[in-house]
Amino acid sequence: MSHKLVLLSCVTMFAIGCAGPPTSLTPAQPEPAAMASGKTGRELLRASERKQGTDWNRYRKVEVAYDGEWSTFPKLTQPVLVDPDFRGSSEEIYRPGAGVVEQVHEGPGGTKTVRRVRGSDEIEVGYNGEPSDDPEV
């Protein structure tokens, strides 16, 4: 009986070892410079400001647009944040001086809007023009 258990263990370990690509075929993922620096996001933003000679909070408005798909990992670990039915493209407006973030996300389920105000509990989320009162959202 013990020979069968040892054989089964060896076969199982061999199968697990063969389950992924060989290490030589897996490209090394470089660590982003931001993570390697050990600095917080706020510290990195301040360093960027100094380098550009600009104080981020003096901007009245910054607009950013994204288009693409979320990878599988965030969908599995943060499904409410990703909200895949309402994420394909995003347009975001930041008003740093006022501390306001406004986002419009488009996806197969329609349009999701988000508005947040820094330093307050004011967060508004809406789906297809209807406000959401779901606390998790």
Summary of the structure (lengths in Angstrom):
residues: 137
radius of gyration: 23.0
end to end distance: 54.6
largest distance: 75.0
contacts: 270
relative contact order: 0.09
helix: 38%
strand: 26%
